[in-house]
Amino acid sequence: MFLDSEEFNIENTGGQMKFFVDTANVEEIKELAVTGLIDGVTTNPSLVAKEGKDFKKILKEICSIVPGSVSAEVAATEVNAMVKEGLELRKISDNITVKLPLTWDGLKACKALSSQGIAVNVTLCFSASQALLAAKAGAAFISPFIGRHDDIGHDGLNLIAEIRAIYNNYPELGTQILAASVRNPIHLIECAKIGADVATIPPKVIKQLANHPLTDKGLEVFLNDWKATGQKIVA
């Protein structure tokens, strides 16, 4: 079902896989940030709309919690308007990454913003050719959507593998693969095996990663055995 290193050049390029949390809910971000497991945050218009709060205020608060990349998406669709909105979003914090759709105008805006030293996350990627264009335009991140790709009968993980193989051939491109639309722990583990640089994950899926019935069963046995000793570690 999944590609292996003999079929494609998908070996890990080194470093550490980053976890971004995919939400605009400040309380969820705070809860996860204290674990030290979160390296950044991704938002989109749909996630922000769910919160019913001022967009810029939400972003400012998120940036104060998470020192890593915080993706904030433009609402414009025309290149000049995208650049203008991107520059405005960047004023909120230095760790804002401007999120642009993978359209022709989006690629133009990516080039314009990245040329000014502004990190850009090109989103809604559904093909390896789109990912190559985004890298050529100077994107810091490319966001291929796994789950949405699966929804229409395609293999989203195969897309991650194809992009990894291409980027490995041309490391000077420097664009990081940010696996998006991650629906479950299996998606995440397969992305890690393929060598995605980043995965943006809903809070509930991040918590699912820690769950296993044998862990719960083992802990229950340990606690019952300890209780039977009648001892206390702290009096």
Secondary structure by P-SEA (a helix, b strand, c coil): cccccccccccccccbbbbbbccccaaaaaaaaaaccccbbbbcaaaaaaacccaaaaaaaaaaacccbbbbbbccccaaaaaaaaaaaaaacccbbbbbcccaaaaaaaaaaaaacbbbbbcccccaaaaaaaaaacccbbbbbaaaaaaacccaaaaaaaaaaaaaacccccccccccccccaaaaaaaaaaccccccccaaaaaaccccaaaaaaaaaaaaaaaaacccccc
